[in-house]
Amino acid sequence: MNDKQMVALQAAKYVKSGMLVGLGTGSTANYFIEELARLQREEGLKVTTVASSTISAITAQSLNLPIVALEHITSIDLYVDGADEVTPDMTLLKGRGSDLVKEKLLAKAASKFIAVADESKLVSHIGQNFVIPIEVIPFAWQVTKKSLEAAGAKGNLRPNVAKDGFWVTSHGSYVLDMTFDRSLDAKTLNDLISNTPGVVEHGIFYGLTDAVFIAANGLISERWI
């Protein structure tokens, strides 16, 4: 069992029958989804799920997990998802796969949000290893980019896989992949980007995490707020 699987199984221990559970996206989240299906099949766990992406919804359905659409919920009991970066104050960077809008909606709607990751995701500051994904309204991307650049940001639109156009999210947005001066703390970055006209959402998850579970060399540490 690898570290990603271990930490996902640890998070699954917090799922109780009757819960509405948010399903994350990515390799670690997939282990969590698979464990929920096993608990349902072998131990009679009764849960309903809501997915943060189409791929997670398909995975849940293939494993016979009951699933509802995000449009039909106002709150959830628990959300479990991975992260691209995790800082000491439990700020996360997410959204490299462009599912950040639904991911942030579920994180905000959850009574408890547990982030799961291996130790490679630990960083000293947001943006240490990856650019910050920022979903923008297509017709406003140039104005939005200029506003961000005025605050010291550097970057450009994310290209599509074929490199012959721009990446388009499932919501029809473009994605600006930007870097910022490392002296800007997570709260400042969060507020700066959120308050920039034309921004739909961004990948900094500030003040949303209730717990972070980190796996390292077969051991799991839990950090709760």
Steps between C-alpha positions, in 0.01 A plus 500: 500500500649835399483825697217645291285195559580495872401861557179459299400197707568697818263775386233240421493407870322831564208410274186389681176353369246764402762753390501700179864477391685715248735314268821665391691459176837340437702193588470529879130582481447191284630280780249666733214435256603137464511458878150645538375248246671217689349612831157517335540157345663314789393686816161645408604865506216719375608833353403734220773671301546816294794527261737788430555394139355290221778243534432453871127470432566230241729314742239514777224381270714213371544386861126529573529789744180708523568843353311829482570808290657807656195699385285313751700556819559796732740337745693177550630318805852421385724580204823312436740606226867520416714808447787610278664697780446521878650781711568499877182705563296239305442717196471284189576543133258305282359509152781392272239275339257792458233366735562771757156666484309192612779406738482835676119492510511162674777611736291800602179297533657228715460481876847342491757517221791256529791546260705188435849493351845347518797692634613610150214754507633687805631849415604813688279731293226479237640492149831346605479208258212586267340795328172627643204408276247781456175441312397809305206609288611447137405845369677666796823303513726772363368768735519258792854397411607865482350565845688205647821607330461843661519316833824331393363177352662326205355233276261431219199302386527125536521336154284204409645151467557536125676835555286655227268702721409583859394266778125522564355376828176307535336834585626665182769708672861559400783435747781743574801322653676771700791545738525769767773642719571251779486782757120509463337285766206271430233736635633791296513287185153360564349845546690654208391238249143471632452875468629521142213558253464221245616225735254212532698310764858410589699215647596646839290333771550736794318449830295208367686198638398334826770235493799389299608136495855444377652161422875451510685170482205298619408733787205741513485829687169678561487873556167653599411865545 
